[in-house]
Amino acid sequence: MEFIKILKFDEKGLIPAVIQDYRDGQVLMVAWMNGESIRKSLKTGRTCFWSRSRKEFWIKGERSGNIQLIKEILFDCDADTLLIKVKQVGGACHTGYRSCFHIKVNKNGNSKITGKRVFDPKKIYSQKELK
């Protein structure tokens, strides 16, 4: 795990991770990782992140079943951002969509939901978690 020493973490010890579908290239989400969450991800083969708000580790899909199986991990030329290619099982977004990037902004500056919900988040998460 020598590559972790190369990475440039921010002042809180975190690095952004862009999560991308390994088959179609769709960006599914962005989350934060630290050295330990990267190690846990490599050990388990599933994405593990650091929650900045809860100040704890979370494994994607641990509660919802919408897991991410790691296919490849890359980092950029500045070593300050990760790109993790995954096999997404179910939706990546806690609001029920396949991708967190399901809202499109048009030329007028208005936005529109363009994605389809793939699961009902109310059956999994509390109202507090959905906000």
Buried (B, 14 or more C-beta within 10 A) or exposed (E): EEEBEEBEBEEEEBBEBBBBBBEEEBBBBBBBBBBEBBBBBBEEEBBBBBEEEEEEBBBBBEEBEBBBBBBEBEBEEEBEBBBBBBEBBBBBBBBBBBBBBBEEEEEEEEEEEEBEBBBEBEEBBEEEEEE
